[in-house]
Amino acid sequence: MSVVIYTLSLSLFDSLSTTIQIIVFVLLLTTEKPLRNAFFYLAGLGGAYFVCGFAGYLALDQLRPFLDRLLPSHAAIPNPVYYESEFLMGVMVTALGIWYYYWKKKRGWSRKQNWIISKLRTMNGWFAFCLGAFISITSFPASPPYLLALVRYSGLHLALPAVTGFILFYNVVYALPMILILLVYLAVRRDTDDYHDSLHEKAKILNLHLTAWTMVGFGLFSMLDAGCYFAIGHALFKERYF
């Protein structure tokens, strides 16, 4: 698996499996200054996530004991055990995604979420920037896909400019769903008068579908990848994720 494909797949999964940053972005498009707030938010989110990734890469030696506990080494897990675990994880993640879909569909927005939505309407650009940075800084330590990518770059012994480029690429792909939403927003708001209310409804649907079907898709892919290993002797991708 090439480094580009590896980075692309992990980054998209990172973005779509934790949809809070996407939902906040959609809600920012209903504020009084939607474009200003959206751009400031993306700058804070992407800038902080890039800095976290770059700093994390430089500090990998200090983080190695923590990462060794969090991410098992390749040599410690033989292929049969790895793919058995991948298949079981796929089953569990698929079931979790289906359960989440039906649970969230019935539950809707909570009182706290409605309060947050009301506060977002009067947000200014600098607050949007700080909110994006806060989401990135707090989510980075709990982002296995990002940590896996950094460990992979370190293992390849790439030059620092190349690593910087891959971290930047990771962050561009991470922001891609929000960029696409922004393009759709620019097209829709010219034709719809009540797009603010419409976006609130779309945010609910987006939160439900992105989270649920990303888990289901990841689970099905994991089962297929592991199934190919046991059925034909090799997985869909020759290299493992860890």
N, C-alpha and C positions, 0 to 999 in steps of 0.2 A: 504494500500500500504506500503510495507516494506521500510525502510530507504535506503536500497541498490538499490531497483528498482527506488525509487524517485530520488536518486542521479544520477543513470545511465541515466535515461530519460532526466533529466534537463541538465546534462553535455553534452550529445550527441547533444541535441537541441542547446545548447550554442555554441558548436564547429561548427556544420554544418550550422547554420543560419547566422553566421558572418564569412564568408569564407576567409576574408583577410589574416588571419594567415596561412591558408592552402595554398593559392595561392602563398604567399611569400615563403613558404617552398618549394613548387614545383619549383619555379624560382631559388631558391638557389641551387638546384641540377644541374643547368646549369652553375654554376660558375666554376672558375679554380680549386678550392678545394672543390668539392661538399659535400663530407662526413664530412670533418672538419667543414665546415660552417653550415651544417644541424644539427650536434650534438650541436654546440655552440648555434645555434638559438633555438633549443628545450630546452637547459638548461636555456637560458635566459627567454624564453616564459613561460615554466612550473615553473621555480623557482620563477619568479616574481608573477605569477598568484597565486601560493600557498601562498606566503608571503602576498599578498593582501587579500586573503581569510582569512588567519589566523588572520591578523591584523584587518580585518573587523569584524570577530567574536568577538575578544576581545573588540572592540570598539562599539559593538551593542547598548549598553546603550546610548552612545553619538549620535549614528546614528538613534536612535529610532524615534525621531520627523520627520526626513527625510523619513524613511522607512514607517511610518504611513501614510504619504501623498502619497507615491509612491505605497505601497502595502496595499490595504484595508484589514481590519481584517475579520476573518471568521464570527464572530458573526454579523458584520454589513451588511452582504449580505446573505439573505435567499436563500435556494437551488433553488427555481424556478427562481429567478432573476439571480443567478450565471449561471445556465445552459442555460437560454435564452441568456445571454451575451456571453457565450462560443460558442453557436451555431452561433450567428451573427458574432463573431470574426472569427470563422472557415470559414464562407462564404467569409468574406473580405480578410482573409489571402490567401485562395485558389485562389480567383480572382487576388490578387496582385502577387502571384507566377506565374500564367499563363501569366499575363501582362508582368512581368519582363522577363520571358523566351523569348517571342517574341520581346520585345524591345531590350534586350541585344544581341539577335541573329543577329539582323540587324546592331547594333551599332559597335560591335567589340571593339578592344583596342583603347583608346584615345591617343592623342599625348603625354600627360603627363605620361600615363601608359607605353608607349613605351620608354620614357626617363628613367623612373625608372628601367625598365628591362635592359636597356643598362648599367646603373650604378651598378646593382646587379652583373654583370659578374665579376667585379674586387673587390668584397667585401672580406674583411678578416674576420677571425674568431671572433675577439673581436667586430667588428662592427655588425656581425650577432647576437652575444650575446646581445648587447645593443639594436638592433632592436627588437629582441624578447621580451626583458624586457619592452621596450617602448610600444609595442603593448598591452601587458598585463596590464600595469599600466594605460594606457589611456582608455582601454576598460572596466576595472573592474567597475568603477562607473556607466556605462551604460549597465550593464549585469543583467537584472532582474532574469534570471535563477539562477545565482550564489547567488544573494541576497536572493532569495526565499529559496535556500538550506540552507544558513546560518541561516535564521530566523527559519527554521524548526528544525535545530540542537539545536538552543537555546530553542525553545519551548519544546523539549524533555528532557531538563535538563541533557544532557549527560555529562559524565566526560571529562575533557580536552583531555586525550589521545585518547578517542573514537572519539571526534570531529576532532582531528588532523588526525586520520586515515581516516575519511570520506572525509575531505578536500583533503587529498592526493589521495584518490580514485577518487574523482571528477576530479582532475587534470590529473590523468593517463588516464581516459576515454576521457577527453577533448583532449589529445594528440594522442589518438588512431588512428584517421583518418590519421594523419601524419606519424605515425609509420607504418601503412599498406602501405602507399604510398612509404615509404622508402624501404620496403621489395620488393615491385613491381619494384622499380627503380633498386635495386641490381640484380634482375633477368633479367630485360630488357636490361641493359647496356652491358651485356655479349654478347647479340645476335644482337645488333643494333649499327651500326657505327655512325649514325646521330641522336643519342638519344637527343642531346641538342636541335636541332630544333624541334624534335618530342615532347619534353617536353613543349616547348613554346606553341605548338598547343594544347597539352593536358591540359595545364593550363587554356587556354581560355575556353575549353569545360567543365573542372572541375568547374571553377567559375560559369559558366552558369547553369549547371545541379545541383550542390550541393545547391546553393542558391534557385533556382526556385523550385526544387522538395522537398526540406526540408520544404519550406513554404506550398506547396500544400499538402504534407503528414501531416504536423501539422494541417492544416486547415481541412482536411478530417477527421482526428482523432478527432478533437474537435467537429465537427458536429456529428460524430458517437457516441461519448461519451455523448453529450447532448441529442441526439435522443433517446438513450437507456433509459435515465432518464425519458423522457416524455412518451416513449412507454411502458416500462416494470416496471417503478417505481424506478429503480436504474441505475446509470451510470456504465460504464465498470469497473472503479476503485471505490471502496467504498469511498475513501478519495479524497477530492478536493486538488488542488495544492495550494490554499490559501483560 
